[in-house]
Amino acid sequence: MTQTKDFYSAVESRRSIYSISNEAVVSDERIKEVIEHAVKHTPSAFNSQSARVVVLMGENHSKFWDITTETLRKIVPADQFGPTQEKMNAFGSGYGTVLFFEDQAVVESLQQQFAAYADNFPLWSQQSNGMLQFVIWTSLELEGFGASLQHYNPLIDEEVKSEWNIPQGWKLFAQMPFGKPTAPAGDKEFSPLEERVKFHK
């Protein structure tokens, strides 16, 4: 894996980028390499490796946001749909979308094997998936893409599973549209760190 900036700079540079285009930044093979590296090396509780990822590009990416648009059209009043349509158009104008899932069969198996921790495994699964989302997001930023994290689940779950033949046991957690940035992220305010971090020597 090549690297263009250090870890700390990458963490700082990763932002929610909503203005994106479908212009290629790196090859599809490189995108596959970066995402597979993240999936392989992001930690998970008990090394469960329960995360599952589906990457949609080209017509599949466009179809995903068409499905999401039509799903939302059914529940958002027509006279209020304008802003929603604009968001869908923005996401759909990108290069691809990463779908983040957790395999519930893996989670349930661990609950059965380690009954004392049964209530924790769903939570640990979500925490692991959140780490994977961050790693992939930061990795895409390193490659020159802009991305944001969206949550239109569970409204779209069944149609997405049907369209892309996704196992029923995979639970959708998030969607990450990405593409070449066409505008920078806005300014970000930070709360005082002394209110957020405590050190005890």
C-alpha positions in Angstrom: 0.0 0.0 0.0 1.5 3.3 -1.0 1.0 6.4 1.2 0.9 10.0 0.3 0.6 11.6 3.7 1.1 10.5 7.3 -1.6 9.0 9.5 -2.1 12.2 11.6 -2.6 14.4 8.5 -5.0 11.9 7.0 -7.1 11.8 10.2 -7.2 15.6 10.1 -8.0 15.9 6.4 -10.9 13.4 6.5 -14.1 15.5 6.4 -17.7 15.1 5.1 -17.5 16.1 1.4 -20.9 16.5 -0.2 -19.9 18.1 -3.5 -18.4 15.3 -5.6 -18.2 14.2 -9.2 -17.9 10.9 -11.0 -14.4 11.7 -12.4 -11.9 8.9 -11.7 -9.2 9.8 -9.2 -7.4 6.4 -9.1 -8.1 3.1 -10.9 -10.9 0.8 -9.8 -8.3 -1.8 -9.0 -6.7 0.7 -6.5 -10.1 1.3 -4.9 -10.6 -2.5 -4.5 -7.1 -2.8 -3.0 -7.6 0.0 -0.5 -11.0 -1.3 0.6 -9.9 -4.9 0.9 -6.9 -3.8 3.0 -9.2 -1.9 5.3 -11.6 -4.8 5.7 -8.7 -7.2 6.4 -6.9 -5.1 9.0 -9.6 -3.2 10.9 -10.0 -4.9 14.3 -13.1 -6.7 15.5 -14.2 -8.2 18.9 -12.9 -11.7 19.3 -11.5 -11.4 15.8 -15.0 -12.0 14.6 -14.5 -10.4 11.2 -18.2 -9.8 11.0 -18.1 -6.8 8.8 -19.2 -7.1 5.2 -18.8 -4.5 2.4 -20.5 -4.0 -0.9 -18.9 -1.5 -3.3 -21.2 -0.1 -6.0 -19.7 1.8 -9.0 -20.9 2.9 -12.4 -24.5 2.0 -13.2 -24.9 0.1 -9.8 -23.9 3.3 -7.9 -26.5 5.3 -9.9 -29.2 2.6 -9.4 -28.6 2.7 -5.6 -29.3 6.4 -5.3 -32.3 6.0 -7.7 -33.7 3.3 -5.3 -33.1 5.5 -2.3 -34.7 8.5 -4.0 -37.8 6.6 -4.9 -38.1 5.1 -1.4 -37.9 8.6 0.2 -40.4 10.0 -2.3 -43.0 7.7 -0.8 -42.6 9.2 2.6 -41.6 12.8 2.1 -44.4 15.2 1.1 -44.1 16.2 -2.6 -44.0 19.9 -1.7 -41.1 19.3 0.6 -39.1 16.9 -1.6 -36.9 19.5 -3.3 -34.1 19.5 -0.7 -34.2 15.7 -0.6 -33.9 15.5 -4.3 -30.9 17.8 -4.3 -29.1 15.6 -1.8 -29.9 12.4 -3.8 -28.6 14.1 -6.9 -25.4 15.1 -5.1 -24.7 11.6 -3.8 -25.6 10.0 -7.1 -23.2 12.3 -9.0 -20.2 10.7 -7.3 -18.0 7.8 -8.5 -19.2 5.1 -6.2 -20.9 4.1 -2.9 -19.6 1.8 -0.2 -22.3 -0.1 1.7 -21.4 -1.3 5.2 -23.0 -4.4 6.7 -22.6 -6.7 9.7 -23.2 -10.5 9.3 -25.7 -11.3 12.0 -25.0 -15.0 11.7 -21.4 -14.3 13.0 -22.8 -12.1 15.8 -25.4 -14.7 16.9 -22.8 -17.5 16.8 -20.6 -15.6 19.2 -23.6 -15.0 21.5 -24.2 -18.7 21.6 -20.5 -19.5 22.2 -19.9 -16.9 24.9 -23.2 -16.5 26.7 -21.8 -14.3 29.4 -21.1 -11.6 26.8 -24.2 -12.2 24.7 -25.6 -8.7 25.2 -22.4 -7.1 24.2 -21.8 -8.7 20.9 -24.3 -6.6 18.9 -22.7 -3.5 20.4 -19.2 -4.6 19.7 -20.3 -5.4 16.2 -21.4 -1.9 15.7 -18.2 -0.5 17.2 -16.1 -2.6 14.8 -18.2 -1.5 11.9 -17.7 2.1 12.9 -14.0 1.6 12.9 -14.1 0.1 9.5 -16.2 3.1 8.2 -13.5 5.4 9.5 -10.6 3.5 8.1 -12.2 3.3 4.6 -13.3 6.9 4.7 -9.8 8.0 5.7 -8.2 5.7 3.1 -10.4 7.1 0.3 -9.4 10.6 1.4 -5.8 9.6 1.2 -6.4 8.5 -2.4 -7.9 11.9 -3.3 -11.6 11.1 -3.0 -14.2 13.0 -0.9 -16.8 11.1 0.9 -19.6 11.4 3.5 -21.5 8.9 5.6 -25.2 8.4 5.2 -27.9 6.3 6.9 -31.0 5.5 4.8 -31.3 2.1 6.4 -33.6 0.4 7.3 -35.9 2.1 4.7 -34.0 0.8 1.7 -32.7 -2.6 3.2 -35.0 -5.1 1.5 -34.8 -3.5 -2.0 -31.1 -3.2 -1.8 -30.7 -6.9 -0.7 -33.0 -8.0 -3.6 -31.3 -5.9 -6.2 -27.7 -7.0 -5.4 -28.4 -10.5 -4.1 -27.2 -9.7 -0.6 -27.7 -12.4 2.1 -30.7 -11.7 4.4 -28.4 -12.1 7.4 -26.4 -9.1 6.5 -27.6 -6.0 8.3 -27.1 -2.7 6.6 -25.5 0.0 8.8 -24.4 2.9 6.6 -23.8 4.1 3.1 -20.7 6.1 1.9 -20.9 7.9 -1.4 -17.5 9.0 -2.7 -16.1 10.9 -5.7 -13.7 13.6 -6.7 -14.2 16.6 -4.5 -15.6 19.6 -6.4 -15.8 21.9 -3.4 -14.0 21.8 0.0 -15.6 21.1 3.3 -16.8 24.1 5.3 -15.0 25.3 8.4 -15.3 23.1 11.5 -15.4 24.3 15.1 -13.8 22.4 17.9 -14.8 22.3 21.5 -11.9 22.9 24.0 -9.9 19.7 24.4 -9.5 20.3 28.1 -13.3 19.7 28.3 -13.0 16.5 26.3 -9.8 14.8 27.4 -8.6 14.1 31.0 -5.1 13.0 31.9 -4.2 11.5 35.3 -0.5 11.0 36.1 
